[in-house]
Amino acid sequence: MNVKEADLRLQPATLEDLSFARELTRVNMRDYYVRYGLVWLPEAFDAEWPLRESFRVHKDGRLIGFLGFTVEDSYLYLRDVQLIEAYRGEGVGAWIMASIQRTASERGCQSVRLKVFKTNPAANLYRSLGYTCVGEEAALLWMEQRVDS
C-alpha cells in the first residue's frame, strides 16, 4: 500500500456533492456500459442518491472520490466506490474496503455485498481482500465477504 492512512479521510456527502459523484461515476463506468450494451441514466443515479449513505473520499485534503452504501436486513450493500483515475493503484481502494468492513461491523451486519463489472480490475482487489463470487449476471459479478465480529 503506497498511501498512508493518515492522509485519507471520509466525510459525509451532501446533495451538493451529487454532481461530482454523478460525473465521476459516468466517466469511470462509461467503457463498461459501452462494452456491455448498457445505457447510463443520470436521472436514475440522482434518484438513488438520497436513498443511500454517501461519503466523500479525501487524500491530503483533496476530494478524490466517493462511496455509497445502504444497510439492508443483515448486510451492508456497497453500491458505489469511485476514485479519480490518478488515485487508483495507491491502496486507497483497500483502505476504503477496510473502512466499509468496520462500518458493517459497527452496524451489526453479517456481511458486505457488492456488484462489480466482470472486467473491472477492482474485482481482483475484492478477491484479494477475501470477497467471493456468490452469483453473476451477463456483465456483473455479485461478491460478498463475511464481517468479522
N, CA, C and O of each residue as an XYZ file, in Angstrom:
596
protein
N       0.850     -1.180      0.000
C       0.000      0.000      0.000
C       0.887      1.232      0.000
O       1.708      1.404      0.901
N       0.733      2.084     -0.990
C       1.562      3.278     -1.120
C       1.032      4.453     -0.318
O       1.760      5.412     -0.065
N      -0.209      4.387      0.078
C      -0.857      5.518      0.728
C      -0.761      5.373      2.246
O      -0.817      4.266      2.782
N      -0.615      6.502      2.921
C      -0.605      6.498      4.386
C      -2.022      6.734      4.873
O      -2.719      7.632      4.400
N      -2.434      5.913      5.826
C      -3.797      6.034      6.337
C      -4.082      7.435      6.860
O      -5.205      7.924      6.743
N      -3.078      8.080      7.434
C      -3.268      9.424      7.983
C      -3.596     10.448      6.892
O      -4.145     11.510      7.187
N      -3.267     10.139      5.646
C      -3.526     11.058      4.537
C      -4.960     10.969      4.026
O      -5.400     11.821      3.254
N      -5.702      9.920      4.462
C      -7.033      9.657      3.929
C      -8.118      9.985      4.938
O      -7.934      9.859      6.148
N      -9.258     10.410      4.401
C     -10.373     10.759      5.265
C     -11.679     10.577      4.510
O     -11.762     10.856      3.314
N     -12.696     10.105      5.221
C     -14.052     10.047      4.683
C     -14.856     11.160      5.332
O     -14.728     11.422      6.528
N     -15.679     11.804      4.533
C     -16.534     12.878      5.025
C     -17.926     12.659      4.451
O     -18.056     12.406      3.253
N     -18.973     12.749      5.271
C     -20.326     12.560      4.732
C     -20.583     13.472      3.532
O     -20.258     14.659      3.552
N     -21.164     12.897      2.506
C     -21.517     13.662      1.307
C     -22.904     14.266      1.485
O     -23.725     13.770      2.256
N     -23.139     15.332      0.765
C     -24.429     16.019      0.809
C     -24.978     16.122     -0.611
O     -24.344     15.676     -1.567
N     -26.140     16.702     -0.734
C     -26.742     16.925     -2.041
C     -25.822     17.766     -2.929
O     -25.849     17.633     -4.153
N     -25.022     18.616     -2.323
C     -24.088     19.453     -3.088
C     -23.003     18.620     -3.777
O     -22.366     19.093     -4.718
N     -22.790     17.392     -3.318
C     -21.778     16.513     -3.905
C     -22.335     15.649     -5.038
O     -21.585     14.931     -5.700
N     -23.629     15.716     -5.259
C     -24.267     14.858     -6.255
C     -23.677     15.039     -7.644
O     -23.401     14.045     -8.315
N     -23.474     16.257     -8.098
C     -22.985     16.456     -9.470
C     -21.578     15.873     -9.632
O     -21.278     15.279    -10.667
N     -20.714     16.032     -8.628
C     -19.373     15.430     -8.680
C     -19.486     13.913     -8.749
O     -18.836     13.284     -9.584
N     -20.298     13.323     -7.888
C     -20.439     11.871     -7.828
C     -21.026     11.324     -9.134
O     -20.560     10.308     -9.650
N     -22.037     11.994     -9.658
C     -22.662     11.555    -10.902
C     -21.663     11.584    -12.050
O     -21.560     10.619    -12.806
N     -20.931     12.677    -12.185
C     -19.992     12.802    -13.296
C     -18.827     11.826    -13.156
O     -18.398     11.241    -14.151
N     -18.309     11.640    -11.954
C     -17.219     10.692    -11.753
C     -17.679      9.273    -12.090
O     -16.943      8.514    -12.721
N     -18.869      8.923    -11.680
C     -19.408      7.596    -11.986
C     -19.603      7.430    -13.490
O     -19.256      6.392    -14.053
N     -20.153      8.443    -14.134
C     -20.372      8.377    -15.584
C     -19.052      8.161    -16.316
O     -18.965      7.301    -17.193
N     -18.039      8.925    -15.969
C     -16.736      8.816    -16.625
C     -16.102      7.458    -16.340
O     -15.611      6.795    -17.254
N     -16.113      7.043    -15.070
C     -15.472      5.781    -14.696
C     -16.170      4.558    -15.284
O     -15.510      3.567    -15.597
N     -17.473      4.610    -15.436
C     -18.237      3.446    -15.879
C     -18.546      3.447    -17.373
O     -19.073      2.465    -17.896
N     -18.225      4.530    -18.057
C     -18.559      4.692    -19.481
C     -18.140      3.488    -20.324
O     -18.960      2.944    -21.063
N     -16.883      3.066    -20.226
C     -16.405      1.961    -21.065
C     -17.126      0.650    -20.758
O     -17.380     -0.143    -21.666
N     -17.457      0.415    -19.484
C     -18.184     -0.808    -19.121
C     -19.593     -0.790    -19.705
O     -20.075     -1.807    -20.203
N     -20.249      0.359    -19.645
C     -21.597      0.468    -20.197
C     -21.577      0.228    -21.700
O     -22.448     -0.457    -22.235
N     -20.583      0.792    -22.382
C     -20.467      0.587    -23.827
C     -20.192     -0.886    -24.120
O     -20.843     -1.485    -24.975
N     -19.230     -1.464    -23.411
C     -18.846     -2.858    -23.653
C     -20.025     -3.815    -23.505
O     -20.176     -4.748    -24.294
N     -20.858     -3.582    -22.491
C     -21.958     -4.495    -22.204
C     -23.302     -4.024    -22.769
O     -24.341     -4.611    -22.468
N     -23.283     -2.970    -23.585
C     -24.502     -2.514    -24.239
C     -25.529     -1.936    -23.284
O     -26.733     -2.068    -23.507
N     -25.061     -1.296    -22.223
C     -25.962     -0.706    -21.232
C     -26.101      0.788    -21.483
O     -25.255      1.397    -22.137
N     -27.154      1.364    -20.968
C     -27.415      2.792    -21.128
C     -27.277      3.469    -19.768
O     -27.924      3.071    -18.800
N     -26.442      4.480    -19.702
C     -26.250      5.266    -18.474
C     -27.421      6.233    -18.338
O     -27.711      6.998    -19.258
N     -28.090      6.197    -17.191
C     -29.230      7.071    -16.933
C     -28.914      7.963    -15.736
O     -29.052      7.533    -14.591
N     -28.491      9.199    -15.991
C     -28.140     10.081    -14.877
C     -29.308     10.312    -13.924
O     -29.104     10.482    -12.722
N     -30.526     10.319    -14.450
C     -31.685     10.535    -13.577
C     -31.870      9.365    -12.603
O     -32.354      9.559    -11.487
N     -31.490      8.163    -13.017
C     -31.562      7.012    -12.108
C     -30.525      7.151    -10.995
O     -30.807      6.844     -9.837
N     -29.342      7.608    -11.343
C     -28.312      7.854    -10.331
C     -28.819      8.892     -9.339
O     -28.714      8.702     -8.127
N     -29.360      9.973     -9.846
C     -29.866     11.051     -8.985
C     -30.977     10.560     -8.063
O     -31.036     10.953     -6.898
N     -31.860      9.701     -8.579
C     -32.978      9.196     -7.776
C     -32.478      8.317     -6.633
O     -33.094      8.285     -5.568
N     -31.371      7.604     -6.840
C     -30.807      6.734     -5.804
C     -30.031      7.507     -4.735
O     -29.903      7.034     -3.606
N     -29.522      8.673     -5.071
C     -28.636      9.426     -4.168
C     -29.215      9.608     -2.764
O     -28.511      9.335     -1.792
N     -30.464     10.056     -2.613
C     -30.973     10.266     -1.249
C     -31.282      8.968     -0.494
O     -31.526      9.003      0.712
N     -31.274      7.829     -1.188
C     -31.607      6.556     -0.559
C     -30.402      5.844      0.032
O     -30.554      4.814      0.690
N     -29.224      6.369     -0.188
C     -28.004      5.719      0.289
C     -27.198      6.669      1.150
O     -27.375      7.886      1.097
N     -26.318      6.099      1.936
C     -25.355      6.897      2.686
C     -24.149      7.069      1.786
O     -23.601      6.090      1.280
N     -23.736      8.302      1.586
C     -22.613      8.576      0.702
C     -21.547      9.356      1.444
O     -21.833     10.167      2.325
N     -20.316      9.087      1.063
C     -19.169      9.728      1.696
C     -18.189     10.196      0.635
O     -17.964      9.521     -0.370
N     -17.613     11.358      0.874
C     -16.547     11.876      0.032
C     -15.241     11.255      0.507
O     -15.041     11.069      1.708
N     -14.356     10.935     -0.420
C     -13.041     10.393     -0.095
C     -12.025     11.495     -0.352
O     -11.949     12.052     -1.447
N     -11.247     11.796      0.681
C     -10.225     12.839      0.578
C      -8.844     12.249      0.811
O      -8.657     11.379      1.662
N      -7.893     12.730      0.050
C      -6.487     12.395      0.276
C      -5.725     13.709      0.344
O      -5.791     14.535     -0.567
N      -5.009     13.883      1.431
C      -4.245     15.130      1.627
C      -5.118     16.364      1.409
O      -4.666     17.368      0.858
N      -6.377     16.277      1.849
C      -7.286     17.402      1.741
C      -7.950     17.559      0.377
O      -8.795     18.438      0.208
N      -7.594     16.737     -0.588
C      -8.193     16.801     -1.928
C      -9.329     15.802     -2.051
O      -9.228     14.673     -1.571
N     -10.395     16.214     -2.687
C     -11.516     15.318     -2.973
C     -11.098     14.410     -4.129
O     -10.840     14.886     -5.235
N     -11.031     13.085     -3.870
C     -10.542     12.162     -4.897
C     -11.568     11.087     -5.267
O     -11.315     10.265     -6.148
N     -12.712     11.091     -4.602
C     -13.709     10.087     -4.927
C     -14.871     10.097     -3.962
O     -15.022     11.003     -3.142
N     -15.685      9.069     -4.079
C     -16.811      8.926     -3.169
C     -17.192      7.458     -3.077
O     -16.785      6.634     -3.896
N     -17.982      7.156     -2.060
C     -18.558      5.823     -1.927
C     -19.975      5.973     -1.417
O     -20.320      6.962     -0.769
N     -20.792      4.971     -1.721
C     -22.177      4.979     -1.274
C     -22.623      3.577     -0.929
O     -22.242      2.613     -1.593
N     -23.435      3.465      0.116
C     -23.934      2.157      0.537
C     -25.299      2.284      1.168
O     -25.739      3.371      1.542
N     -25.961      1.137      1.277
C     -27.182      1.032      2.055
C     -27.003     -0.135      3.021
O     -26.233     -1.057      2.754
N     -27.707     -0.091      4.125
C     -27.716     -1.204      5.059
C     -29.052     -1.898      4.910
O     -30.107     -1.308      5.143
N     -28.993     -3.153      4.521
C     -30.188     -3.961      4.315
C     -30.430     -4.789      5.584
O     -29.877     -4.462      6.634
N     -31.229     -5.834      5.514
C     -31.580     -6.610      6.702
C     -30.363     -7.074      7.496
O     -30.248     -6.762      8.682
N     -29.462     -7.806      6.868
C     -28.327     -8.364      7.596
C     -26.998     -8.062      6.926
O     -25.971     -8.629      7.299
N     -27.008     -7.175      5.943
C     -25.766     -6.894      5.221
C     -25.678     -5.429      4.810
O     -26.684     -4.728      4.696
N     -24.461     -5.000      4.595
C     -24.188     -3.690      4.034
C     -23.988     -3.905      2.535
O     -23.164     -4.721      2.122
N     -24.738     -3.176      1.734
C     -24.626     -3.289      0.294
C     -23.842     -2.090     -0.223
O     -24.338     -0.964     -0.222
N     -22.629     -2.339     -0.659
C     -21.764     -1.300     -1.198
C     -22.185     -1.031     -2.636
O     -21.987     -1.866     -3.518
N     -22.763      0.129     -2.861
C     -23.348      0.433     -4.159
C     -22.376      1.141     -5.098
O     -22.453      0.974     -6.315
N     -21.481      1.913     -4.548
C     -20.514      2.645     -5.383
C     -19.220      2.862     -4.635
O     -19.219      3.203     -3.452
N     -18.135      2.665     -5.325
C     -16.816      3.160     -4.921
C     -16.223      3.733     -6.191
O     -15.963      3.000     -7.146
N     -16.011      5.017     -6.208
C     -15.475      5.687     -7.391
C     -14.297      6.560     -6.986
O     -14.394      7.374     -6.068
N     -13.192      6.380     -7.681
C     -11.999      7.197     -7.456
C     -11.583      7.867     -8.753
O     -11.733      7.303     -9.836
N     -11.066      9.063     -8.630
C     -10.451      9.721     -9.772
C      -9.292      8.845    -10.232
O      -8.521      8.353     -9.407
N      -9.165      8.651    -11.519
C      -8.208      7.689    -12.075
C      -6.785      7.879    -11.549
O      -6.093      6.893    -11.296
N      -6.343      9.097    -11.383
C      -4.968      9.367    -10.938
C      -4.674      8.803     -9.545
O      -3.509      8.674     -9.168
N      -5.709      8.469     -8.783
C      -5.512      7.984     -7.411
C      -5.737      6.494     -7.275
O      -5.746      5.975     -6.158
N      -5.919      5.796     -8.371
C      -6.087      4.346     -8.322
C      -4.723      3.671     -8.231
O      -3.718      4.211     -8.693
N      -4.701      2.488     -7.630
C      -3.461      1.728     -7.546
C      -2.528      2.173     -6.439
O      -1.378      1.737     -6.385
N      -3.009      3.039     -5.553
C      -2.186      3.550     -4.452
C      -2.557      2.944     -3.106
O      -1.944      3.268     -2.089
N      -3.555      2.069     -3.091
C      -4.009      1.495     -1.840
C      -5.238      2.161     -1.258
O      -5.717      1.759     -0.197
N      -5.757      3.175     -1.936
C      -6.949      3.873     -1.443
C      -8.146      2.921     -1.422
O      -8.931      2.929     -0.473
N      -8.285      2.108     -2.458
C      -9.402      1.167     -2.522
C      -9.386      0.183     -1.367
O     -10.428     -0.091     -0.770
N      -8.215     -0.353     -1.046
C      -8.106     -1.286      0.082
C      -8.453     -0.579      1.389
O      -9.102     -1.165      2.255
N      -8.033      0.663      1.537
C      -8.357      1.444      2.738
C      -9.868      1.659      2.833
O     -10.453      1.534      3.909
N     -10.495      1.982      1.701
C     -11.947      2.165      1.680
C     -12.644      0.877      2.089
O     -13.577      0.902      2.892
N     -12.197     -0.245      1.544
C     -12.846     -1.520      1.844
C     -12.687     -1.890      3.325
O     -13.605     -2.460      3.915
N     -11.547     -1.576      3.925
C     -11.367     -1.809      5.368
C     -12.330     -0.918      6.153
O     -12.900     -1.352      7.154
N     -12.512      0.318      5.704
C     -13.465      1.229      6.359
C     -14.885      0.699      6.259
O     -15.658      0.792      7.213
N     -15.230      0.139      5.098
C     -16.565     -0.434      4.895
C     -16.772     -1.631      5.824
O     -17.846     -1.781      6.406
N     -15.761     -2.476      5.964
C     -15.859     -3.623      6.871
C     -16.103     -3.157      8.309
O     -16.931     -3.732      9.016
N     -15.385     -2.122      8.741
C     -15.590     -1.584     10.099
C     -17.010     -1.046     10.263
O     -17.662     -1.292     11.277
N     -17.478     -0.315      9.261
C     -18.834      0.241      9.317
C     -19.861     -0.881      9.393
O     -20.799     -0.813     10.188
N     -19.689     -1.907      8.574
C     -20.622     -3.033      8.591
C     -20.633     -3.709      9.954
O     -21.696     -4.064     10.463
N     -19.464     -3.888     10.546
C     -19.368     -4.495     11.874
C     -20.070     -3.631     12.921
O     -20.829     -4.136     13.748
N     -19.807     -2.325     12.874
C     -20.437     -1.390     13.821
C     -21.952     -1.385     13.695
O     -22.653     -1.160     14.682
N     -22.468     -1.630     12.493
C     -23.906     -1.624     12.244
C     -24.547     -2.990     12.484
O     -25.753     -3.146     12.295
N     -23.760     -3.973     12.896
C     -24.301     -5.293     13.184
C     -24.588     -6.134     11.952
O     -25.365     -7.086     12.019
N     -23.971     -5.792     10.830
C     -24.182     -6.551      9.594
C     -23.376     -7.847      9.627
O     -22.307     -7.915     10.235
N     -23.904     -8.862      8.969
C     -23.211    -10.144      8.883
C     -22.251    -10.213      7.701
O     -21.310    -11.007      7.705
N     -22.494     -9.372      6.681
C     -21.634     -9.406      5.503
C     -21.674     -8.076      4.768
O     -22.517     -7.217      5.028
N     -20.732     -7.936      3.842
C     -20.718     -6.824      2.893
C     -20.932     -7.437      1.522
O     -20.273     -8.412      1.158
N     -21.852     -6.865      0.765
C     -22.141     -7.341     -0.586
C     -21.908     -6.200     -1.571
O     -22.031     -5.023     -1.234
N     -21.570     -6.586     -2.792
C     -21.365     -5.612     -3.851
C     -21.529     -6.286     -5.194
O     -21.522     -7.513     -5.296
N     -21.675     -5.472     -6.222
C     -21.659     -5.948     -7.599
C     -20.538     -5.194     -8.304
O     -20.293     -4.020     -8.029
N     -19.859     -5.888     -9.217
C     -18.760     -5.276     -9.950
C     -18.779     -5.813    -11.380
O     -19.062     -6.991    -11.600
N     -18.482     -4.963    -12.333
C     -18.381     -5.438    -13.707
C     -17.295     -6.502    -13.779
O     -16.240     -6.370    -13.160
N     -17.566     -7.558    -14.543
C     -16.642     -8.690    -14.640
C     -15.254     -8.278    -15.089
O     -14.265     -8.872    -14.661
N     -15.165     -7.277    -15.941
C     -13.871     -6.860    -16.478
C     -13.239     -5.707    -15.700
O     -12.199     -5.188    -16.105
N     -13.842     -5.309    -14.610
C     -13.306     -4.208    -13.801
C     -12.139     -4.728    -12.964
O     -12.299     -5.716    -12.248
N     -10.964     -4.085    -13.036
C      -9.826     -4.519    -12.215
C     -10.120     -4.532    -10.713
O      -9.439     -5.226     -9.958
N     -11.110     -3.784    -10.281
C     -11.471     -3.782     -8.858
C     -11.904     -5.163     -8.388
O     -11.776     -5.477     -7.204
N     -12.415     -5.995     -9.294
C     -12.808     -7.361     -8.920
C     -11.610     -8.118     -8.348
O     -11.762     -8.914     -7.421
N     -10.430     -7.871     -8.895
C      -9.215     -8.521     -8.370
C      -8.887     -8.027     -6.969
O      -8.462     -8.808     -6.118
N      -9.081     -6.738     -6.725
C      -8.870     -6.198     -5.373
C      -9.823     -6.877     -4.403
O      -9.408     -7.317     -3.331
N     -11.092     -6.964     -4.769
C     -12.073     -7.567     -3.874
C     -11.720     -9.024     -3.577
O     -11.822     -9.467     -2.433
N     -11.309     -9.761     -4.593
C     -10.884    -11.154     -4.366
C      -9.696    -11.215     -3.411
O      -9.658    -12.056     -2.513
N      -8.730    -10.325     -3.606
C      -7.533    -10.335     -2.753
C      -7.872    -10.001     -1.302
O      -7.127    -10.354     -0.387
N      -8.989     -9.325     -1.101
C      -9.425     -8.955      0.253
C     -10.346    -10.010      0.865
O     -10.828     -9.840      1.985
N     -10.589    -11.090      0.138
C     -11.391    -12.179      0.681
C     -12.837    -12.226      0.218
O     -13.614    -13.043      0.713
N     -13.211    -11.373     -0.716
C     -14.571    -11.434     -1.259
C     -14.678    -12.634     -2.187
O     -13.743    -12.951     -2.922
N     -15.821    -13.291     -2.144
C     -16.053    -14.430     -3.023
C     -17.240    -14.131     -3.931
O     -18.133    -13.360     -3.583
N     -17.226    -14.752     -5.086
C     -18.314    -14.597     -6.047
C     -19.466    -15.492     -5.595
O     -19.301    -16.698     -5.411
N     -20.631    -14.878     -5.422
C     -21.808    -15.629     -4.976
C     -22.907    -15.661     -6.036
O     -23.981    -16.217     -5.804
N     -22.641    -15.069     -7.188
C     -23.597    -15.061     -8.282
C     -23.083    -14.181     -9.395
O     -22.055    -13.518     -9.257
N     -23.807    -14.179    -10.503
C     -23.404    -13.311    -11.603
C     -24.552    -13.056    -12.556
O     -25.527    -13.805    -12.610
N     -24.409    -11.985    -13.300
C     -25.295    -11.627    -14.393
C     -24.415    -11.582    -15.640
O     -23.228    -11.898    -15.569
N     -24.977    -11.196    -16.767
C     -24.196    -11.146    -18.006
C     -22.952    -10.263    -17.850
O     -21.877    -10.622    -18.329
N     -23.091     -9.130    -17.195
C     -21.996     -8.169    -17.099
C     -21.372     -8.084    -15.707
O     -20.267     -7.561    -15.561
N     -22.055     -8.584    -14.693
C     -21.665     -8.320    -13.311
C     -21.387     -9.578    -12.505
O     -21.982    -10.633    -12.727
N     -20.470     -9.433    -11.566
C     -20.252    -10.436    -10.528
C     -20.902     -9.927     -9.254
O     -20.815     -8.738     -8.946
N     -21.546    -10.805     -8.518
C     -22.054    -10.483     -7.191
C     -21.029    -11.039     -6.220
O     -20.715    -12.229     -6.261
N     -20.508    -10.193     -5.352
C     -19.458    -10.625     -4.438
C     -19.880    -10.329     -3.002
O     -20.677     -9.429     -2.735
N     -19.315    -11.124     -2.083
C     -19.689    -10.993     -0.670
C     -18.504    -11.376      0.193
O     -17.688    -12.224     -0.168
N     -18.434    -10.726      1.340
C     -17.465    -11.118      2.373
C     -18.161    -11.036      3.729
O     -18.877    -10.080      4.025
N     -17.931    -12.059      4.537
C     -18.462    -12.070      5.904
C     -17.764    -10.979      6.707
O     -16.612    -10.635      6.445
N     -18.472    -10.449      7.675
C     -17.910     -9.421      8.554
C     -17.335    -10.091      9.792
O     -17.988    -10.924     10.420
N     -16.126     -9.724     10.131
C     -15.506    -10.241     11.357
C     -16.220     -9.640     12.554
O     -16.463     -8.434     12.600
N     -16.554    -10.475     13.514
C     -17.259     -9.985     14.710
C     -16.302     -9.315     15.660
O     -16.714     -8.841     16.719
